[in-house]
Amino acid sequence: MDIYVGNLPFDADEQMVIDAFSEHGSVSRFKMITDRETGRPRGFGFITMDDPAQAEAAINAMDGQDIGGRAVRVNAAQQKSGGGGGGGRDRDRRY
């Protein structure tokens, strides 16, 4: 189960987050989201826990807890919706 972790301090490293969540179950992976241009952390990431019961326990225990001086927001990650796009101009339109 994937878990969203937001409001992370910008100087947080992956091990800091993994250590905090490991108290509530086995963390199989953590992905810190970074800015494409600068490579700096954007203040959020995603944890994967294989056991859904442990993931739910971690969400309940960690939401609002302090990591690196900031109260983190923790909830079940939403599945990425496909598609979108659109926009642009209508090439067949006559004015």
Backbone bond lengths (Angstrom), bond angles and torsions (degrees), N, CA, C in turn:
res aa  C-N    CA-C-N  psi(-1)  N-CA   C-N-CA  omega(-1)  CA-C   N-CA-C  phi
1 M - - - 1.459 - - 1.525 108.11 -
2 D 1.321 116.40 134.33 1.456 121.18 179.19 1.524 110.13 -92.14
3 I 1.324 114.67 140.15 1.460 122.66 -177.35 1.523 108.64 -124.13
4 Y 1.327 116.03 130.22 1.464 121.63 174.85 1.522 108.57 -83.95
5 V 1.328 116.51 133.86 1.462 122.07 176.45 1.525 106.76 -126.19
6 G 1.326 116.70 111.68 1.457 121.44 -177.27 1.511 112.54 -115.99
7 N 1.320 115.45 169.81 1.459 124.48 -179.01 1.527 112.04 64.79
8 L 1.323 115.84 30.74 1.462 119.85 176.37 1.523 109.49 -72.51
9 P 1.342 116.86 146.22 1.466 118.21 174.25 1.529 109.31 -64.54
10 F 1.318 116.21 146.80 1.464 119.95 -176.13 1.526 112.60 -68.03
11 D 1.336 116.55 -18.31 1.466 119.32 178.09 1.530 112.44 -95.98
12 A 1.332 117.17 5.76 1.472 120.34 178.69 1.522 109.31 -67.18
13 D 1.332 115.20 142.80 1.458 118.05 174.06 1.524 108.88 -110.81
14 E 1.313 115.31 167.81 1.463 120.39 -175.20 1.519 111.84 -59.41
15 Q 1.328 117.37 -40.66 1.462 120.19 -176.62 1.524 111.45 -64.44
16 M 1.330 117.56 -36.01 1.464 121.82 178.73 1.533 110.16 -59.34
17 V 1.319 116.66 -44.37 1.465 121.49 -178.34 1.528 110.47 -71.62
18 I 1.319 116.91 -44.21 1.466 120.84 179.03 1.521 110.52 -59.43
19 D 1.333 117.12 -43.83 1.470 120.62 179.80 1.523 111.29 -60.46
20 A 1.330 117.34 -42.53 1.464 120.82 -179.20 1.526 111.30 -63.77
21 F 1.323 117.59 -41.65 1.462 121.08 -177.56 1.524 112.69 -80.58
22 S 1.310 117.98 -24.61 1.465 121.36 -178.63 1.522 112.40 -64.74
23 E 1.322 116.93 -19.30 1.465 120.20 176.44 1.528 111.17 -66.02
24 H 1.321 116.96 -16.57 1.467 121.31 -175.40 1.518 113.26 -113.59
25 G 1.323 117.67 3.43 1.457 121.21 178.69 1.513 111.16 153.03
26 S 1.307 114.29 -178.31 1.459 121.22 -176.55 1.534 110.84 -84.21
27 V 1.325 115.54 119.21 1.461 121.98 177.58 1.519 107.96 -91.51
28 S 1.330 117.03 120.61 1.461 118.95 -179.56 1.522 111.92 -88.97
29 R 1.358 116.46 -23.93 1.465 117.68 177.14 1.513 110.21 -168.72
30 F 1.326 116.19 155.90 1.461 122.85 173.93 1.517 108.28 -137.62
31 K 1.319 115.95 133.93 1.469 121.41 179.39 1.519 108.67 -122.32
32 M 1.333 115.93 111.68 1.461 121.77 175.21 1.527 107.28 -82.16
33 I 1.317 117.25 129.83 1.456 120.94 -179.99 1.528 108.63 -86.86
34 T 1.331 115.48 129.51 1.460 120.57 -177.11 1.528 110.68 -119.86
35 D 1.304 115.28 158.06 1.458 122.20 175.90 1.525 109.03 -69.69
36 R 1.314 117.03 131.91 1.467 120.94 -177.65 1.521 112.87 -62.36
37 E 1.313 116.64 -37.32 1.458 119.96 -175.30 1.520 112.88 -81.82
38 T 1.334 116.96 -43.30 1.469 119.75 -174.98 1.520 113.17 -97.23
39 G 1.340 117.24 -22.21 1.459 120.47 -176.31 1.517 113.41 78.00
40 R 1.323 117.57 2.79 1.465 121.36 -179.47 1.528 110.08 -83.76
41 P 1.344 116.59 148.58 1.470 120.02 178.85 1.530 111.56 -59.91
42 R 1.335 115.21 145.11 1.464 121.38 -179.52 1.523 112.43 -96.55
43 G 1.336 117.75 0.25 1.460 120.27 175.98 1.516 114.58 93.76
44 F 1.332 117.05 12.48 1.460 119.07 174.74 1.518 109.35 -152.65
45 G 1.338 114.21 165.32 1.453 119.85 179.64 1.520 110.19 -164.55
46 F 1.321 115.48 -174.54 1.460 121.60 -177.06 1.518 110.01 -133.58
47 I 1.330 115.14 131.17 1.461 122.60 176.78 1.515 107.49 -105.33
48 T 1.323 116.71 142.66 1.461 121.77 173.33 1.517 108.22 -114.66
49 M 1.329 115.12 126.05 1.463 122.34 173.93 1.519 106.26 -122.86
50 D 1.330 116.94 129.99 1.463 120.71 -175.49 1.523 113.41 -72.98
51 D 1.329 117.29 -29.47 1.463 121.41 -177.65 1.536 109.33 -93.96
52 P 1.343 118.26 112.72 1.465 120.61 -178.27 1.532 113.78 -58.33
53 A 1.320 117.80 -34.78 1.465 120.31 179.41 1.526 110.35 -66.37
54 Q 1.331 116.60 -41.37 1.464 120.26 177.03 1.527 110.40 -66.21
55 A 1.319 116.59 -37.97 1.464 120.58 179.38 1.524 110.55 -63.41
56 E 1.323 117.45 -45.11 1.467 120.88 178.24 1.521 110.88 -62.18
57 A 1.339 116.73 -41.73 1.464 120.86 178.14 1.525 110.41 -62.46
58 A 1.323 116.89 -41.31 1.463 121.09 179.51 1.528 110.96 -65.33
59 I 1.329 117.10 -41.70 1.467 120.78 178.67 1.522 109.74 -60.16
60 N 1.332 116.53 -49.05 1.463 120.75 -178.42 1.519 112.19 -64.33
61 A 1.326 116.98 -38.58 1.463 120.86 -177.04 1.528 112.66 -77.59
62 M 1.323 117.64 -35.15 1.465 120.51 -170.28 1.529 114.89 -94.32
63 D 1.324 118.71 -18.99 1.461 119.82 -179.25 1.526 109.51 -61.61
64 G 1.328 116.30 121.94 1.461 121.56 -179.97 1.520 114.32 88.71
65 Q 1.323 117.60 -4.95 1.464 120.60 -179.63 1.527 110.90 -77.65
66 D 1.322 115.03 159.03 1.454 122.36 -177.79 1.527 111.39 -85.83
67 I 1.318 115.81 125.19 1.462 121.64 169.57 1.521 105.72 -128.74
68 G 1.316 116.37 115.88 1.460 120.90 178.19 1.514 114.29 61.73
69 G 1.335 117.16 30.26 1.456 120.84 177.36 1.518 115.33 90.36
70 R 1.320 117.90 5.38 1.468 120.66 178.89 1.524 110.29 -128.82
71 A 1.329 115.39 141.50 1.466 120.95 176.47 1.525 107.66 -78.65
72 V 1.323 116.48 115.00 1.464 120.48 -175.76 1.524 111.43 -84.10
73 R 1.324 115.12 151.41 1.468 122.47 173.25 1.516 106.81 -100.82
74 V 1.320 115.57 128.19 1.464 120.33 -175.79 1.520 108.91 -132.34
75 N 1.333 116.55 128.64 1.463 120.69 173.73 1.520 109.50 -157.65
76 A 1.323 114.80 169.94 1.465 119.47 178.86 1.524 108.19 -63.23
77 A 1.316 116.13 133.30 1.463 120.80 -179.24 1.520 109.58 -69.04
78 Q 1.315 115.69 140.00 1.460 121.36 176.21 1.517 108.31 -83.26
79 Q 1.313 116.69 143.18 1.457 120.23 176.43 1.520 108.68 -68.47
80 K 1.297 115.48 138.72 1.456 121.28 179.66 1.523 108.85 -65.87
81 S 1.326 116.65 127.53 1.458 119.08 178.48 1.519 108.69 -82.00
82 G 1.294 115.73 139.90 1.456 120.24 -178.22 1.509 111.65 -81.66
83 G 1.284 115.11 169.63 1.453 120.80 173.35 1.501 113.20 75.44
84 G 1.306 115.28 -128.60 1.446 119.10 -173.00 1.507 108.18 84.16
85 G 1.285 114.98 -133.38 1.456 118.74 177.13 1.507 111.04 66.73
86 G 1.279 115.85 -135.92 1.452 119.34 -177.75 1.513 109.50 75.75
87 G 1.296 116.40 -144.89 1.452 119.52 -179.56 1.509 110.32 67.81
88 G 1.289 115.03 -158.62 1.452 118.42 179.45 1.515 110.81 73.12
89 R 1.293 115.45 -166.35 1.466 118.05 -179.30 1.523 110.23 -109.32
90 D 1.280 115.18 158.23 1.459 121.87 177.63 1.526 107.65 -88.60
91 R 1.309 117.42 108.88 1.466 121.86 -173.42 1.530 112.53 -69.97
92 D 1.305 118.18 -22.84 1.458 119.96 -177.49 1.526 112.39 -90.83
93 R 1.283 116.09 -4.05 1.458 119.54 -175.14 1.530 110.32 -73.80
94 R 1.321 115.65 136.15 1.470 121.48 177.39 1.527 107.70 -109.51
95 Y 1.308 115.49 137.31 1.465 119.48 -178.11 1.488 112.13 -102.44
